[in-house]
Amino acid sequence: MYVAEEGGARIQKLSSLGQPLTQWGTRGRGPGQFNVSYDLALDTTGNVYVSEPNAFSPPNDRIQKFSPSGEPLAQWGGPGAGPGQFNQPTGLTVDSKGNVFVVDSTNGRIQEFSSTGQYVAQWEGPLGGFSFTSKIALDDHGNMYVSNGNQVVKLVVR
């Protein structure tokens, strides 16, 4: 089990009994550092993806990818509203093919990336954009579920 410590700017890996096995991260802007480690998701090989919204100035607004042991493998994003940029990346999930789906909260959209961070696509919610969005999930049938205010929106991805 992995835990993103939002205030602690680190990731912890815990045993099934809750005992710490390893941890990584310090406060900062470099690879393996966080201003805020908000949410995380794992791919089928155990790599860990972490979202980092803009809690401090200058903002990181990025996604970082780590090996199961915490070695930095990739990072992408940065502040902005263009494809591949973020304004408050919050929830994220990874599909069985390794594609990463990120809630770009303040920009009101979901962005999809390859496992290496290449921009693939984006979706906007009803009425021109999602609002108050923080979490996302995928099912085995290609449906995406996004928390949007006080409701859940279902989108067909493929």
Secondary structure, DSSP 8 states (H G I E B T S, - for coil): -EEEETTTTEEEEE-TTS-EEEEE-EESSSTTEES---EEEE-TT--EEEEE---SSS---EEEEE-TT--EEEEEE-BSSSTT-BSSEEEEEE-TT--EEEEETTTTEEEEE-TT--EEEEEE-GGGS--S---EEE-TTSEEEEEETTEEEEEE--
